[in-house]
């Protein structure tokens, strides 16, 4: 068995630029990575992988379980939820793409659940054959959540959920 390195290096490819006041969300991609945006306009959705840098502390990396803000009284391991506490604070958001400006390195999004200035570490196209599963099982505390992201806004307007804002 080959010994694995004890650490890896990740480099941001750009940053999230978010203005909730203006309701504008963009990915600002650094110059060397802009050619990687070629043909991205062909996809309606992408998966944005980002580094939850505000949660990147020894204290938060050591947390292995947490109480779920959307399921009061339920404690789960961080691998069984989308908690911001992670051994490696890698986050992913699947989001629609409004526009891609390859030349200027700008990807316009309707929203993203990352803070302004959050480092973006990768972008992948959402491809149904790879990213969608027909028969799934979810935890009991998520049973009444909608199946489709497009239905989420209406659901959360009707159901009080504390995401810790």
N, CA, C and O of each residue as an XYZ file, in Angstrom:
660
protein
N       0.833     -1.178      0.000
C       0.000      0.000      0.000
C       0.885      1.251      0.000
O       1.840      1.336      0.772
N       0.571      2.208     -0.855
C       1.325      3.447     -0.951
C       0.941      4.370      0.191
O      -0.240      4.556      0.483
N       1.948      4.948      0.834
C       1.674      5.892      1.911
C       1.137      7.189      1.315
O       1.720      7.747      0.386
N       0.019      7.659      1.861
C      -0.594      8.904      1.405
C       0.094     10.100      2.061
O       0.542     10.008      3.204
N       0.179     11.208      1.352
C       0.740     12.407      1.980
C      -0.154     12.851      3.149
O      -1.358     12.592      3.153
N       0.443     13.511      4.121
C      -0.323     13.955      5.277
C      -1.113     15.217      5.010
O      -2.000     15.556      5.792
N      -0.823     15.921      3.935
C      -1.591     17.111      3.600
C      -1.598     17.291      2.087
O      -0.786     16.719      1.360
N      -2.534     18.097      1.650
C      -2.690     18.416      0.236
C      -2.802     19.921      0.114
O      -3.153     20.599      1.079
N      -2.510     20.442     -1.046
C      -2.639     21.873     -1.257
C      -3.771     22.125     -2.238
O      -3.856     21.494     -3.292
N      -4.630     23.051     -1.874
C      -5.692     23.519     -2.752
C      -5.431     24.984     -3.056
O      -4.970     25.733     -2.195
N      -5.725     25.385     -4.273
C      -5.536     26.770     -4.656
C      -6.859     27.312     -5.169
O      -7.513     26.656     -5.979
N      -7.269     28.488     -4.720
C      -8.504     29.064     -5.242
C      -8.371     29.351     -6.737
O      -7.311     29.747     -7.221
N      -9.461     29.144     -7.442
C      -9.512     29.517     -8.857
C     -10.192     30.865     -9.026
O     -10.203     31.439    -10.115
N     -10.760     31.363     -7.934
C     -11.468     32.636     -7.938
C     -12.199     32.812     -6.620
O     -11.917     32.124     -5.639
N     -13.146     33.750     -6.611
C     -13.842     34.087     -5.370
C     -15.314     34.380     -5.639
O     -15.692     34.798     -6.733
N     -16.125     34.153     -4.626
C     -17.538     34.524     -4.677
C     -17.627     36.015     -4.414
O     -16.977     36.533     -3.507
N     -18.419     36.691     -5.193
C     -18.729     38.101     -4.952
C     -20.243     38.150     -4.759
O     -21.015     37.952     -5.697
N     -20.639     38.418     -3.530
C     -22.065     38.385     -3.187
C     -22.481     39.704     -2.576
O     -21.818     40.233     -1.683
N     -23.586     40.224     -3.068
C     -24.179     41.426     -2.506
C     -25.653     41.128     -2.280
O     -26.465     41.202     -3.203
N     -25.988     40.790     -1.036
C     -27.389     40.472     -0.738
C     -28.278     41.691     -0.941
O     -29.438     41.554     -1.330
N     -27.740     42.894     -0.680
C     -28.524     44.112     -0.856
C     -28.948     44.269     -2.315
O     -30.080     44.655     -2.606
N     -28.036     43.968     -3.215
C     -28.337     44.072     -4.649
C     -28.844     42.756     -5.224
O     -29.198     42.684     -6.400
N     -28.877     41.726     -4.404
C     -29.240     40.379     -4.827
C     -28.449     39.960     -6.068
O     -29.004     39.433     -7.032
N     -27.138     40.210     -6.018
C     -26.279     39.786     -7.114
C     -25.238     38.830     -6.569
O     -24.678     39.038     -5.492
N     -24.995     37.796     -7.321
C     -24.037     36.778     -6.929
C     -23.227     36.396     -8.155
O     -23.783     36.008     -9.182
N     -21.919     36.505     -8.042
C     -21.072     36.125     -9.163
C     -19.890     35.308     -8.652
O     -19.499     35.392     -7.487
N     -19.345     34.529     -9.552
C     -18.051     33.904     -9.331
C     -17.075     34.713    -10.159
O     -17.257     34.888    -11.364
N     -16.055     35.197     -9.514
C     -15.014     35.977    -10.180
C     -13.817     35.047    -10.333
O     -13.129     34.748     -9.357
N     -13.570     34.591    -11.551
C     -12.535     33.592    -11.809
C     -11.218     34.282    -12.173
O     -11.186     35.198    -12.995
N     -10.145     33.825    -11.549
C      -8.824     34.418    -11.782
C      -8.362     34.200    -13.223
O      -8.723     33.212    -13.861
N      -7.566     35.131    -13.717
C      -7.096     35.150    -15.103
C      -6.573     33.801    -15.610
O      -6.999     33.366    -16.680
N      -5.677     33.125    -14.899
C      -5.134     31.884    -15.464
C      -6.177     30.785    -15.670
O      -5.957     29.857    -16.449
N      -7.301     30.886    -14.979
C      -8.325     29.835    -15.049
C      -9.499     30.185    -15.964
O     -10.396     29.363    -16.153
N      -9.507     31.362    -16.519
C     -10.634     31.784    -17.358
C     -10.837     30.913    -18.592
O     -11.988     30.689    -18.968
N      -9.798     30.411    -19.242
C     -10.043     29.515    -20.373
C     -10.823     28.254    -19.977
O     -11.458     27.629    -20.826
N     -10.779     27.887    -18.716
C     -11.515     26.704    -18.244
C     -13.034     26.926    -18.269
O     -13.799     25.975    -18.103
N     -13.470     28.161    -18.475
C     -14.904     28.467    -18.581
C     -15.453     28.180    -19.977
O     -16.664     28.235    -20.191
N     -14.571     27.876    -20.924
C     -14.994     27.635    -22.307
C     -16.064     26.541    -22.351
O     -15.887     25.466    -21.779
N     -17.161     26.823    -23.029
C     -18.309     25.930    -23.231
C     -19.209     25.788    -21.998
O     -20.194     25.052    -22.046
N     -18.893     26.471    -20.907
C     -19.731     26.354    -19.715
C     -21.131     26.910    -19.964
O     -22.082     26.494    -19.302
N     -21.272     27.844    -20.908
C     -22.596     28.392    -21.242
C     -23.552     27.319    -21.741
O     -24.765     27.527    -21.764
N     -23.017     26.181    -22.136
C     -23.839     25.086    -22.658
C     -24.661     24.407    -21.555
O     -25.589     23.655    -21.853
N     -24.325     24.668    -20.281
C     -24.982     23.999    -19.159
C     -25.888     24.960    -18.400
O     -25.550     26.129    -18.213
N     -27.032     24.462    -17.967
C     -27.956     25.295    -17.198
C     -27.551     25.400    -15.737
O     -27.862     26.394    -15.081
N     -26.855     24.379    -15.212
C     -26.472     24.337    -13.802
C     -25.025     23.871    -13.655
O     -24.507     23.110    -14.473
N     -24.394     24.349    -12.590
C     -23.052     23.892    -12.248
C     -23.002     23.577    -10.756
O     -23.840     24.022     -9.971
N     -21.990     22.795    -10.399
C     -21.701     22.544     -8.995
C     -20.462     23.373     -8.656
O     -19.400     23.198     -9.253
N     -20.616     24.267     -7.698
C     -19.524     25.136     -7.277
C     -18.953     24.569     -5.979
O     -19.663     24.439     -4.981
N     -17.689     24.239     -6.004
C     -16.996     23.746     -4.817
C     -16.239     24.928     -4.226
O     -15.458     25.590     -4.910
N     -16.483     25.179     -2.956
C     -15.877     26.339     -2.319
C     -15.337     25.980     -0.952
O     -15.772     25.013     -0.328
N     -14.378     26.777     -0.494
C     -13.713     26.548      0.781
C     -14.403     27.424      1.828
O     -14.384     28.650      1.725
N     -15.003     26.798      2.824
C     -15.690     27.535      3.889
C     -14.634     28.146      4.815
O     -14.441     27.698      5.945
N     -13.971     29.161      4.315
C     -12.810     29.733      4.989
C     -13.128     30.330      6.355
O     -12.262     30.359      7.230
N     -14.343     30.803      6.550
C     -14.705     31.368      7.852
C     -14.864     30.278      8.914
O     -14.927     30.582     10.106
N     -14.928     29.021      8.495
C     -15.049     27.900      9.419
C     -13.749     27.101      9.492
O     -13.709     26.022     10.083
N     -12.702     27.630      8.895
C     -11.429     26.905      8.820
C     -10.557     27.220     10.035
O      -9.591     27.978      9.954
N     -10.934     26.608     11.174
C     -10.148     26.737     12.394
C      -9.972     25.337     12.989
O     -10.742     24.427     12.681
N      -8.979     25.175     13.822
C      -8.766     23.879     14.488
C     -10.013     23.490     15.273
O     -10.416     22.327     15.264
N     -10.624     24.458     15.949
C     -11.821     24.194     16.751
C     -12.941     23.616     15.876
O     -13.512     22.578     16.210
N     -13.251     24.270     14.780
C     -14.350     23.813     13.923
C     -14.003     22.527     13.177
O     -14.880     21.694     12.948
N     -12.741     22.355     12.798
C     -12.333     21.124     12.113
C     -12.437     19.905     13.028
O     -12.579     18.780     12.548
N     -12.366     20.122     14.346
C     -12.415     19.015     15.308
C     -13.846     18.588     15.654
O     -14.043     17.535     16.262
N     -14.838     19.386     15.278
C     -16.230     19.042     15.592
C     -16.676     17.892     14.688
O     -16.575     17.979     13.464
N     -17.166     16.823     15.297
C     -17.585     15.656     14.519
C     -19.094     15.435     14.540
O     -19.616     14.711     13.692
N     -19.805     16.043     15.490
C     -21.263     15.961     15.534
C     -21.813     17.351     15.834
O     -21.125     18.197     16.405
N     -23.061     17.570     15.439
C     -23.683     18.857     15.732
C     -25.194     18.694     15.775
O     -25.751     17.760     15.198
N     -25.850     19.626     16.476
C     -27.307     19.647     16.473
C     -27.739     20.313     15.169
O     -27.187     21.341     14.775
N     -28.717     19.726     14.511
C     -29.146     20.234     13.215
C     -30.094     21.419     13.392
O     -31.108     21.294     14.078
N     -29.781     22.572     12.782
C     -30.635     23.755     12.947
C     -32.014     23.580     12.314
O     -32.959     24.271     12.695
N     -32.139     22.676     11.366
C     -33.401     22.441     10.682
C     -34.138     21.227     11.223
O     -35.190     20.858     10.700
N     -33.599     20.601     12.268
C     -34.242     19.444     12.896
C     -33.974     19.510     14.402
O     -33.128     18.775     14.911
N     -34.683     20.380     15.114
C     -34.436     20.563     16.543
C     -34.433     19.234     17.296
O     -35.305     18.386     17.109
N     -33.427     19.083     18.151
C     -33.313     17.875     18.957
C     -32.581     16.731     18.279
O     -32.362     15.687     18.893
N     -32.198     16.914     17.015
C     -31.493     15.855     16.289
C     -30.010     16.205     16.232
O     -29.630     17.278     15.762
N     -29.179     15.284     16.717
C     -27.734     15.431     16.592
C     -27.251     14.424     15.561
O     -27.648     13.259     15.584
N     -26.392     14.879     14.657
C     -25.891     13.995     13.603
C     -24.397     14.218     13.422
O     -23.868     15.277     13.761
N     -23.734     13.219     12.891
C     -22.340     13.372     12.517
C     -22.235     14.312     11.338
O     -23.159     14.406     10.531
N     -21.117     15.009     11.231
C     -20.986     15.988     10.154
C     -21.008     15.345      8.768
O     -21.289     16.023      7.779
N     -20.714     14.044      8.684
C     -20.805     13.372      7.389
C     -22.241     13.003      7.040
O     -22.510     12.563      5.923
N     -23.162     13.176      7.979
C     -24.579     12.870      7.751
C     -25.412     14.138      7.633
O     -26.638     14.088      7.734
N     -24.759     15.268      7.421
C     -25.489     16.529      7.273
C     -24.653     17.491      6.437
O     -23.536     17.175      6.029
N     -25.203     18.644      6.197
C     -24.486     19.665      5.428
C     -23.926     20.751      6.339
O     -23.855     21.918      5.954
N     -23.534     20.364      7.536
C     -22.985     21.302      8.506
C     -21.767     22.024      7.946
O     -21.031     21.496      7.112
N     -21.579     23.242      8.428
C     -20.377     23.998      8.058
C     -19.141     23.480      8.785
O     -18.016     23.807      8.408
N     -19.345     22.672      9.829
C     -18.225     22.076     10.558
C     -17.753     20.848      9.792
O     -18.533     19.920      9.579
N     -16.498     20.826      9.376
C     -15.958     19.733      8.579
C     -14.491     19.540      8.919
O     -13.814     20.509      9.261
N     -13.979     18.322      8.835
C     -12.534     18.132      8.977
C     -11.775     18.931      7.910
O     -10.702     19.470      8.178
N     -12.338     19.002      6.706
C     -11.853     19.855      5.625
C     -13.063     20.659      5.165
O     -13.996     20.079      4.609
N     -13.080     21.966      5.376
C     -14.285     22.745      5.110
C     -14.568     22.980      3.623
O     -14.590     24.114      3.143
N     -14.783     21.869      2.911
C     -15.148     21.934      1.503
C     -16.673     21.931      1.428
O     -17.331     21.086      2.035
N     -17.218     22.870      0.687
C     -18.663     22.958      0.516
C     -18.978     22.892     -0.974
O     -18.131     23.184     -1.818
N     -20.206     22.503     -1.276
C     -20.643     22.428     -2.672
C     -22.055     22.981     -2.773
O     -22.903     22.724     -1.919
N     -22.288     23.739     -3.825
C     -23.611     24.269     -4.122
C     -23.906     23.992     -5.582
O     -23.121     24.346     -6.461
N     -25.048     23.353     -5.839
C     -25.510     23.173     -7.213
C     -26.439     24.341     -7.502
O     -27.408     24.568     -6.776
N     -26.142     25.080     -8.562
C     -26.831     26.348     -8.793
C     -27.025     26.591    -10.292
O     -26.191     26.188    -11.103
N     -28.136     27.257    -10.656
C     -28.313     27.639    -12.069
C     -27.283     28.694    -12.486
O     -26.806     29.484    -11.671
N     -26.967     28.678    -13.752
C     -26.048     29.667    -14.321
C     -26.869     30.643    -15.149
O     -27.599     30.241    -16.056
N     -26.745     31.921    -14.834
C     -27.453     32.950    -15.609
C     -26.638     33.357    -16.821
O     -27.171     33.480    -17.924
N     -25.333     33.568    -16.614
C     -24.474     33.970    -17.730
C     -23.019     33.653    -17.401
O     -22.623     33.600    -16.237
N     -22.237     33.444    -18.456
C     -20.803     33.211    -18.322
C     -20.081     34.183    -19.247
O     -20.357     34.226    -20.446
N     -19.167     34.953    -18.696
C     -18.322     35.855    -19.461
C     -16.902     35.313    -19.336
O     -16.170     35.650    -18.406
N     -16.531     34.468    -20.291
C     -15.231     33.798    -20.244
C     -14.085     34.806    -20.247
O     -13.134     34.664    -19.478
N     -14.168     35.809    -21.096
C     -13.084     36.776    -21.243
C     -12.776     37.504    -19.935
O     -11.611     37.706    -19.594
N     -13.829     37.901    -19.201
C     -13.644     38.643    -17.956
C     -13.707     37.763    -16.707
O     -13.564     38.259    -15.589
N     -13.919     36.463    -16.894
C     -13.926     35.541    -15.769
C     -15.092     35.723    -14.821
O     -14.938     35.604    -13.606
N     -16.258     36.011    -15.376
C     -17.441     36.278    -14.556
C     -18.512     35.224    -14.839
O     -18.887     34.996    -15.989
N     -18.997     34.586    -13.768
C     -20.116     33.655    -13.850
C     -21.223     34.234    -12.982
O     -21.053     34.371    -11.770
N     -22.343     34.573    -13.586
C     -23.453     35.184    -12.850
C     -24.409     34.092    -12.394
O     -24.821     33.237    -13.179
N     -24.759     34.136    -11.093
C     -25.636     33.152    -10.473
C     -26.840     33.851     -9.848
O     -26.744     35.023     -9.486
N     -27.963     33.165     -9.712
C     -29.109     33.777     -9.026
C     -28.916     33.817     -7.509
O     -29.530     34.635     -6.823
N     -28.063     32.932     -6.988
C     -27.787     32.845     -5.547
C     -26.650     31.863     -5.319
O     -26.311     31.078     -6.205
N     -26.070     31.908     -4.148
C     -25.128     30.883     -3.684
C     -25.067     31.020     -2.167
O     -25.141     32.131     -1.641
N     -24.934     29.925     -1.479
C     -24.915     29.949     -0.012
C     -23.498     30.069      0.525
O     -23.082     29.309      1.399
N     -22.766     31.033     -0.010
C     -21.408     31.329      0.426
C     -21.306     32.829      0.651
O     -22.061     33.610      0.071
N     -20.374     33.217      1.492
C     -20.178     34.629      1.801
C     -19.379     35.331      0.702
O     -18.669     34.694     -0.077
N     -19.511     36.640      0.658
C     -18.689     37.454     -0.223
C     -17.219     37.211      0.123
O     -16.841     37.254      1.294
N     -16.405     36.961     -0.875
C     -14.980     36.730     -0.670
C     -14.607     35.274     -0.454
O     -13.428     34.958     -0.294
N     -15.596     34.373     -0.446
C     -15.320     32.953     -0.248
C     -14.490     32.409     -1.414
O     -14.825     32.663     -2.571
N     -13.414     31.667     -1.132
C     -12.610     31.088     -2.209
C     -13.357     29.972     -2.944
O     -13.938     29.083     -2.322
N     -13.333     30.033     -4.259
C     -13.884     28.977     -5.108
C     -12.730     28.048     -5.457
O     -11.678     28.505     -5.904
N     -12.922     26.728     -5.252
C     -11.829     25.794     -5.528
C     -12.060     24.946     -6.775
O     -11.116     24.358     -7.301
N     -13.317     24.873     -7.259
C     -13.577     24.134     -8.494
C     -15.006     24.395     -8.945
O     -15.856     24.807     -8.156
N     -15.252     24.151    -10.207
C     -16.591     24.221    -10.796
C     -16.726     23.005    -11.702
O     -15.822     22.689    -12.475
N     -17.855     22.334    -11.597
C     -18.128     21.192    -12.475
C     -19.530     21.354    -13.048
O     -20.418     21.856    -12.359
N     -19.744     20.941    -14.289
C     -21.095     21.025    -14.835
C     -22.003     19.998    -14.150
O     -21.569     18.896    -13.814
N     -23.258     20.375    -13.951
C     -24.246     19.429    -13.442
C     -24.674     18.565    -14.626
O     -25.199     19.072    -15.617
N     -24.446     17.259    -14.513
C     -24.771     16.314    -15.582
C     -25.691     15.250    -14.988
O     -25.254     14.464    -14.149
N     -26.950     15.211    -15.406
C     -27.930     14.305    -14.783
C     -27.479     12.852    -14.667
O     -27.705     12.236    -13.626
N     -26.859     12.287    -15.682
C     -26.477     10.874    -15.600
C     -25.465     10.625    -14.478
O     -25.399      9.521    -13.938
N     -24.683     11.642    -14.130
C     -23.684     11.505    -13.060
C     -24.174     12.025    -11.715
O     -23.733     11.554    -10.667
N     -25.084     12.996    -11.742
C     -25.406     13.743    -10.533
C     -26.832     13.564    -10.019
O     -27.179     14.121     -8.978
N     -27.653     12.811    -10.715
C     -29.039     12.623    -10.295
C     -29.287     11.138    -10.075
O     -28.881     10.296    -10.875
N     -29.960     10.840     -8.975
C     -30.250      9.457     -8.607
C     -31.766      9.294     -8.502
O     -32.434     10.119     -7.877
N     -32.309      8.246     -9.101
C     -33.754      8.026     -9.106
C     -34.267      7.566     -7.737
O     -35.132      8.224     -7.160
N     -33.770      6.487     -7.225
C     -34.269      5.912     -5.977
C     -33.312      6.255     -4.845
O     -32.205      5.722     -4.760
N     -33.762      7.159     -3.977
C     -32.909      7.618     -2.890
C     -33.573      7.386     -1.539
O     -34.778      7.150     -1.451
N     -32.772      7.458     -0.506
C     -33.259      7.392      0.864
C     -32.641      8.579      1.594
O     -31.441      8.827      1.484
N     -33.466      9.313      2.340
C     -32.961     10.421      3.146
C     -33.316     10.181      4.601
O     -34.200      9.385      4.916
N     -32.626     10.870      5.470
C     -32.865     10.739      6.907
C     -34.286     11.180      7.258
O     -34.900     11.981      6.553
N     -34.778     10.647      8.340
C     -36.144     10.931      8.799
C     -36.403     12.428      8.922
O     -37.486     12.901      8.576
N     -35.406     13.183      9.418
C     -35.621     14.612      9.634
C     -35.735     15.408      8.332
O     -36.044     16.599      8.367
N     -35.490     14.770      7.186
C     -35.633     15.438      5.889
C     -36.801     14.901      5.065
O     -36.998     15.321      3.925
N     -37.563     13.991      5.623
C     -38.632     13.313      4.881
C     -39.655     14.260      4.254
O     -40.164     13.976      3.169
N     -39.966     15.382      4.915
C     -40.999     16.272      4.367
C     -40.431     17.379      3.478
O     -41.187     18.200      2.959
N     -39.128     17.409      3.298
C     -38.538     18.413      2.415
C     -38.879     18.080      0.962
O     -39.051     16.909      0.622
N     -38.977     19.092      0.108
C     -39.285     18.817     -1.302
C     -38.172     18.027     -1.983
O     -37.012     18.075     -1.574
N     -38.543     17.317     -3.007
C     -37.579     16.499     -3.737
C     -36.709     17.326     -4.686
O     -35.578     16.947     -4.990
N     -37.239     18.447     -5.146
C     -36.557     19.234     -6.169
C     -36.165     20.612     -5.640
O     -36.928     21.238     -4.905
N     -34.982     21.080     -6.012
C     -34.477     22.376     -5.569
C     -35.425     23.508     -5.962
O     -35.559     24.485     -5.226
N     -36.073     23.387     -7.099
C     -36.977     24.441     -7.563
C     -38.166     24.641     -6.620
O     -38.799     25.696     -6.636
N     -38.465     23.643     -5.808
C     -39.594     23.730     -4.868
C     -39.165     24.198     -3.479
O     -40.014     24.399     -2.611
N     -37.883     24.372     -3.257
C     -37.367     24.674     -1.923
C     -37.822     26.033     -1.397
O     -38.216     26.135     -0.235
N     -37.777     27.069     -2.218
C     -38.133     28.408     -1.738
C     -39.558     28.434     -1.187
O     -39.796     28.960     -0.100
N     -40.491     27.875     -1.927
C     -41.885     27.850     -1.465
C     -42.024     27.046     -0.182
O     -42.769     27.435      0.718
N     -41.314     25.932     -0.092
C     -41.373     25.092      1.110
C     -40.875     25.863      2.329
O     -41.534     25.874      3.369
N     -39.715     26.506      2.206
C     -39.134     27.198      3.348
C     -39.887     28.467      3.709
O     -39.789     28.929      4.846
N     -40.635     29.045      2.780
C     -41.510     30.173      3.114
C     -42.648     29.712      4.025
O     -43.080     30.452      4.909
N     -43.122     28.506      3.808
C     -44.241     27.966      4.588
C     -43.822     27.263      5.867
O     -44.631     27.130      6.785
N     -42.576     26.807      5.952
C     -42.095     26.042      7.100
C     -40.955     26.779      7.777
O     -39.899     26.991      7.180
N     -41.169     27.165      9.013
C     -40.123     27.875      9.761
C     -38.940     26.950      9.974
O     -39.087     25.868     10.542
N     -37.788     27.364      9.528
C     -36.556     26.579      9.681
C     -35.466     27.517     10.142
O     -35.261     28.577      9.550
N     -34.768     27.138     11.191
C     -33.681     27.964     11.727
C     -32.353     27.453     11.191
O     -31.822     26.453     11.674
N     -31.824     28.139     10.196
C     -30.525     27.769      9.642
C     -29.405     28.523     10.332
O     -28.277     28.547      9.841
N     -29.704     29.138     11.466
C     -28.669     29.794     12.252
C     -28.271     31.158     11.727
O     -27.152     31.605     11.976
N     -29.153     31.832     11.008
C     -28.806     33.156     10.449
C     -28.572     34.162     11.529
O     -28.273     35.321     11.238
